[in-house]
Amino acid sequence: MLNFNNTTATSSSFLLTAFPGLELAHVWISIPVCGLYAIALLGNSIILFVIIIERSLHKPMYYFLSMLSVVDLGLTITTLPTVLGVLWFHAQEISIKACLIQMFFVHSFSFLESSVLVAMAFDRYVAICSPLKYATYLTDMMSVVIGLIICIRQVVFMFPSIMAVNSVSFQGGQELSHPFCFHPDVIKFTHTNPWISSFWGMFLQLYLNGTDLLFILFSYVLILRTVPSTVTPQKQQKALSTCVCHICAVTIFYVPMITLSLAHRLLSTTPRVICSVLANMYLLLPPVLNPIIYSLKTKVIRQAIFRLFRFKGSRGNGMRNNRGRWDRRSRFSST
């Protein structure tokens, strides 16, 4: 699908870096990084598995949460090989083709996460502002349609990006600022003027993520206008508590992403260590914290997870008890 015949350079690879100046401590730094990756993979897998097997969670709100978990898993898996490769084996070299492919998936999953957060904001808006029409508006079929619209939107805007990157030639042998390929970082090392490609990347960032963020903020303005008109304080508190998880997910996604983009494009004197820390926050905070936040704050998911582990524990105890009874019968028959 991706054709990089026009990508030529004096050297056919880039050099990845992680925490510049702390190369001797990479082994120790890799311990918490590995722990965060393990939490991200395990947490999102559990959320996704619980939503699939628990029929009471087959509702639009949890469908969108499962989409968020899938996107977080994709973002985690995309960057895990190069990040751990640099920290564990000092495997800094990555071919330009592999770098561009990784860059494509990193930004694709990032834009997908932004779109899913918009869908979750729409779900909360309908549930709070029009609760009587919620079941009518957000059916299972409507959830599927929203998912398809998100995917089509992604293809429409990423296809020109593929064509633009395909026509650019890069200066190989350059050292990147992160242990993964990030568009504002990679585009600086082109033979031609990088302004056009950088402008297109900034346009996508502002148009896709910017309009998504504005829509989310607008939906919460409407929610905050509706909640005070609710009859009882208990219902007001319940309505706002259902939004806490989504507000946290929006914050931990947009703040590191916007800060990292500005650090690359506008603040050219930003120390590389700061850019590296921001990049790891941008990659790991949402996949790590989203399943934790939703597990702790959403009672239905928390109870479903407890039932899942309790069922596995009781099943294991039953198998051990059956094995013990079978052993006793075997000893009795042998005597």
MOSUL-V987365 format. One record per residue. N is the residue number from 1. RES is the residue in one letter. PSI is psi in whole degrees, -180 to 180 (999 if undefined). Layout:
BEGIN
((N;RES;PSI) (N;RES;PSI))
END
This chain:
BEGIN
((1;M;-41) (2;L;128) (3;N;119) (4;F;38) (5;N;-28) (6;N;-4) (7;T;99) (8;T;150) (9;A;164) (10;T;-32) (11;S;144) (12;S;27) (13;S;160) (14;F;168) (15;L;121) (16;L;151) (17;T;154) (18;A;119) (19;F;71) (20;P;137) (21;G;-10) (22;L;32) (23;E;-36) (24;L;-20) (25;A;12) (26;H;-37) (27;V;-42) (28;W;-37) (29;I;-31) (30;S;-23) (31;I;-56) (32;P;-32) (33;V;-44) (34;C;-39) (35;G;-40) (36;L;-42) (37;Y;-40) (38;A;-42) (39;I;-42) (40;A;-47) (41;L;-47) (42;L;-44) (43;G;-48) (44;N;-33) (45;S;-41) (46;I;-46) (47;I;-46) (48;L;-43) (49;F;-42) (50;V;-42) (51;I;-34) (52;I;-44) (53;I;-21) (54;E;110) (55;R;-29) (56;S;-15) (57;L;7) (58;H;70) (59;K;158) (60;P;-41) (61;M;-42) (62;Y;-24) (63;Y;-45) (64;F;-36) (65;L;-38) (66;S;-37) (67;M;-42) (68;L;-40) (69;S;-40) (70;V;-44) (71;V;-43) (72;D;-38) (73;L;-43) (74;G;-43) (75;L;-38) (76;T;-47) (77;I;-32) (78;T;-39) (79;T;-16) (80;L;-46) (81;P;-44) (82;T;-37) (83;V;-50) (84;L;-30) (85;G;-41) (86;V;-44) (87;L;-39) (88;W;-47) (89;F;4) (90;H;35) (91;A;81) (92;Q;-26) (93;E;133) (94;I;134) (95;S;154) (96;I;-40) (97;K;-47) (98;A;-36) (99;C;-44) (100;L;-37) (101;I;-45) (102;Q;-42) (103;M;-41) (104;F;-46) (105;F;-37) (106;V;-49) (107;H;-31) (108;S;-48) (109;F;-33) (110;S;-46) (111;F;-35) (112;L;-41) (113;E;-40) (114;S;-43) (115;S;-39) (116;V;-37) (117;L;-34) (118;V;-44) (119;A;-38) (120;M;-36) (121;A;-40) (122;F;-40) (123;D;-45) (124;R;-37) (125;Y;-47) (126;V;-41) (127;A;-33) (128;I;-41) (129;C;-28) (130;S;64) (131;P;-32) (132;L;-23) (133;K;5) (134;Y;-49) (135;A;-25) (136;T;-42) (137;Y;-50) (138;L;80) (139;T;175) (140;D;-40) (141;M;-39) (142;M;-35) (143;S;-41) (144;V;-42) (145;V;-43) (146;I;-41) (147;G;-41) (148;L;-40) (149;I;-40) (150;I;-44) (151;C;-42) (152;I;-42) (153;R;-39) (154;Q;-46) (155;V;-42) (156;V;-40) (157;F;-24) (158;M;-24) (159;F;-46) (160;P;-31) (161;S;-39) (162;I;-43) (163;M;-39) (164;A;-45) (165;V;-33) (166;N;-26) (167;S;5) (168;V;139) (169;S;139) (170;F;152) (171;Q;106) (172;G;171) (173;G;6) (174;Q;154) (175;E;122) (176;L;169) (177;S;-8) (178;H;166) (179;P;18) (180;F;168) (181;C;119) (182;F;130) (183;H;-50) (184;P;-24) (185;D;-44) (186;V;-38) (187;I;-14) (188;K;-20) (189;F;57) (190;T;152) (191;H;-34) (192;T;180) (193;N;118) (194;P;3) (195;W;-42) (196;I;-48) (197;S;-39) (198;S;-39) (199;F;-41) (200;W;-41) (201;G;-41) (202;M;-38) (203;F;-46) (204;L;-42) (205;Q;-47) (206;L;-41) (207;Y;-52) (208;L;-62) (209;N;-35) (210;G;-48) (211;T;-35) (212;D;-46) (213;L;-40) (214;L;-40) (215;F;-41) (216;I;-45) (217;L;-41) (218;F;-40) (219;S;-35) (220;Y;-26) (221;V;-44) (222;L;-38) (223;I;-45) (224;L;-26) (225;R;-29) (226;T;-38) (227;V;-44) (228;P;-23) (229;S;-5) (230;T;146) (231;V;-55) (232;T;151) (233;P;-31) (234;Q;-43) (235;K;-34) (236;Q;-45) (237;Q;-40) (238;K;-41) (239;A;-44) (240;L;-35) (241;S;-29) (242;T;-17) (243;C;-13) (244;V;-45) (245;C;-44) (246;H;-39) (247;I;-41) (248;C;-43) (249;A;-41) (250;V;-43) (251;T;-48) (252;I;-13) (253;F;-49) (254;Y;-37) (255;V;-53) (256;P;-37) (257;M;-48) (258;I;-42) (259;T;-43) (260;L;-43) (261;S;-43) (262;L;-37) (263;A;-35) (264;H;-41) (265;R;-33) (266;L;-32) (267;L;83) (268;S;-19) (269;T;9) (270;T;128) (271;P;144) (272;R;-31) (273;V;-39) (274;I;-43) (275;C;-39) (276;S;-43) (277;V;-44) (278;L;-39) (279;A;-43) (280;N;-34) (281;M;-42) (282;Y;-36) (283;L;-40) (284;L;-28) (285;L;-53) (286;P;-49) (287;P;-30) (288;V;-46) (289;L;-29) (290;N;-52) (291;P;-32) (292;I;-46) (293;I;-47) (294;Y;-31) (295;S;-38) (296;L;-37) (297;K;-19) (298;T;110) (299;K;-39) (300;V;-43) (301;I;-42) (302;R;-44) (303;Q;-37) (304;A;-39) (305;I;-42) (306;F;-41) (307;R;-38) (308;L;-49) (309;F;-33) (310;R;-37) (311;F;-42) (312;K;-39) (313;G;-44) (314;S;-33) (315;R;-40) (316;G;-40) (317;N;-39) (318;G;-40) (319;M;-40) (320;R;-39) (321;N;-42) (322;N;-39) (323;R;-37) (324;G;-41) (325;R;-38) (326;W;-38) (327;D;-39) (328;R;-40) (329;R;-36) (330;S;-42) (331;R;-38) (332;F;-42) (333;S;-31) (334;S;-25) (335;T;999))
END
